């Protein structure tokens, strides 16, 4: 194999048979019906059990089932795994497994020069080649000369492996992904045992299918063992990553959010009510929470987005912690009800798993373009706190933090993730529950006025009391119309609205004093360039800054978790640097926020392709701020504020 490297290392030499390599990037690609997500997920499981650090990127089309063999129907799954810290899915694969011509065409140019491509020649018939817009087979015209090509008939080999089980041709070919997975397990020295157990459990009611898939898995593994292939085929070993003692598991962002919400409610001493409506990529949160009834979780799939959030607000009014989730279009529909939660000052957690927009946009692709919507996107002055997770595992503490702020300050809170975080997975050290600090909720139990209840009487933080309905003597009004100070009676007076608007703003601004001060993730607290990120850009920014620092560049990395209100020391940190670069998967939303808040001349690096940043893109942007540094081809050139150039792609 020509180049085996991790997301934060330069390409290395070819590895001999059985050699240990530090990290490798593999991409599985095929038709939507080829089971690439399942293949990638199970390879991820085996990789985690082998003790490697990893990061994954599932990438699939928006169509439920695009026409078979077409370019827009390709589904892919990329995994970067290694024996040291992995923070991104890697800029380019070392190995590409392409199950048909369309998968090859849409993914081959991402493969590193000298990398390996494995193809199923059984799918390279005339019709599939035409669907993929190939005039002739790329296996024969020399167009793949830059890569090591391993081509054999996976379809025929799969049919032969499962022949004893009497499956029909169509059903037998569905085992093809297991044959491919078996070969991949052999290539990277992985144990088949856990996969066999998983297949037996998955097909417990149909043991014939279990046995057929296991036979295909074993056949793919045996092919690598016994075929004695010449050329690029090698067996490689990736050592486990050194890890602190503890219990580890892989976790997706959706799983981590679900677990974090449950933990947050337990720390608050509250049951949880989740009101949701299915939407990509947020639906998985509902799928996970519905399995957690034993932890005091009630789930409700509403008829629409408006009903979902209104039911959650009703639950918060009743004394539970209301939670709802969606993606950009659904968050827009929830906007009026979010204003109701702001006006009534009830705790509520709103999870936004961002996707490409506007409108339906790119339902299965990732983006960070809802920051404006989160900070400003409601009618009237309706401020609320916004938190952003930076990785799948980081979504767990962020969900707890959202619960803490919501209950402590009687406010709705928006928790931002995105399609990449929601679907991707990484190892997670399961924390010790004893290390968590509880934040139990206290409900008002008796009148807080001389002879009456004052539902909008604020404490020193500007927070009103939480009153359970039915508490004796504490009957009060609540609703979306402006209210008098203290009493909550309807009051349209100009001075009342001014005072209440100011009070709502001051309460949210005051949250800044209850969040941790911002720190520098990597580098010094002052210097020439500060790269500021938020959300899922953390991994590529961190590695690009690390590489730049090894060249002697005075660059640091800062990553914002509390997007609003911003940490109180953030302005001081920004002022210590000559330049500020803000990479975002939008057209410059955090950059605008920083410019507005701190009058800092921040520069954007924007990407809205539906794909995460590559480390090389960020390295190039950083280099432009420096001159007279050996090995640096940049110079003091302002970063282009337009979109990153797109690769030339032949459209269908």
Secondary structure, DSSP 8 states (H G I E B T S, - for coil): ------TTS-------TT-EESEEEEEEEEEGGG-HHHHHHHHHHHHHHTT-EEEEEEE--SSSS--TT-GGGEEEEEEEEESS---SS-SS-SEEEESSHHHHHHHGGGS-TT-EEEEEGGG-SHHHHHHTT-SS-TTTSSTTTTSEEEEE-HHHHHHHHHGGGT--HHHHHTTHHHHHHHHHHHHTT--SHHHHHHHHHHTTT-HHHHHHHHHHHHHHHHHHHHS---TT----EE------SS-EEEEEHHHHHHHHHHHHHHHHT--EEEEE---TTTHHHHHHHTT-GGGTEEEEE-SSHHHHHHHHHHHHHHTSEEEEEE-HHHHHHTHHHHHHHHHHT--EEEEEEE-B-STT-BTTS---TTHHHHHH-SSSS---EEEE--STTHHHHHHHHHHHHHHHHT-EEEEEEEHHHHH-EEEEE---GGGS---------S--SSSS--TB---TTS------TT-TT-----SSS-B-TBT--B---HHHHHHHHHHHHHHHHGGGGGS-----SBS-SSEEEEEEEEGGGHHHHHHHHHHHHHTT--EEEEEESEEES--TTHHHHHHTEEEEEEEESSSSHHHHHHHHHH---EEEEE--SSS---HHHHHHHHHTT--S-TT----S-----SB---------
